[in-house]
Amino acid sequence: MKKATLIYICVLVLVLIVAEQSVSGEDIEVNCEKELEELRAKIKERDQNNTELFALIDSLDEEIMRSRKLQEKIEVSVSERARL
């Protein structure tokens, strides 16, 4: 029984050593850098999309104001014609 336990512990230690070597700190750092760059790219893309959306909103606001002014002119014109 003691011999089997000792063999099990030795195998476990060897597995841990191999696992530690396969995932080094440098690998983790490289993966983190890649993920960080991907996140930065996504943020930049979203910022660009937001800028475009705000520009579209501004354009729509301007069109709405033009439409309201035109509608007011039409209403004034109609009421003037109704008086005649």
N, C-alpha and C positions, 0 to 999 in steps of 0.2 A: 504494500500500500504506500509506504514512504517513497519507494522508488518511483512509482507511477506519479505521485504528487510532484516529486522533484523534476521528472521529465516534463510534466505539464507546465510547471513554472518556467523551466528553461525554454520550452517552445513559445510560451506566452511572451517572455522577454525578447526572444528573437523576432517574433511578429511585431512587437512594439518598436524595436530598433529599425526594422525594415519600413514600417509605416512612417516613422519619424523622418527617415531619409527620403521617402517619396514625396512628402509634403514639407518642404523646407520653408523657412521664413522668407527667403527670396521669392519663391513661387507665390506665396501669399501676397507679398508686396507687389509683385508684377500684376497679379490678378486684381488687386485693389486699385492699382493705377489704371488698369484697363477699364474697370467699372466706373471709376471716377471720371475718366475721359468720356465714356459713353453718357454718363449723367450730365456732364457739362454740355455735350452736343445736344442732348434732348432739351435742356434748359434754354440753350441758345435758339433752338428751333421754335420752342414755345414763345420765347420773347419776340421773335420775328413774326410769328403768327398773331400774337397779341397786338403788335404794332400795326400790322395790316388790318386787323379787325377794328382798331380804334380809328384808323384812317377811313375805313368804310362807314363807321358810325358817324363820323364828322360829315362825310359826304351826304349821308342820308339826312342828317339834321339840316344841312343846307338846302337840300331838295324839299324837305318838309316846309321850311320857312318860305321858300319860293312859291310852293303850292298854296300856302295860306295867304300870301300876299296877292297872288293871282285870284284866288277865290274871293278875297275881299274886294278886289277891283271889279270882278264880275258881279258881285252882289250890289255894289254901288251903281254900276251901270244899269243893272236890271231895275233897281228901285228908281233911278232917274227916268228910265223909259216908261215905267209904270205911272209916273207923275204926269207924263205928257199925254 
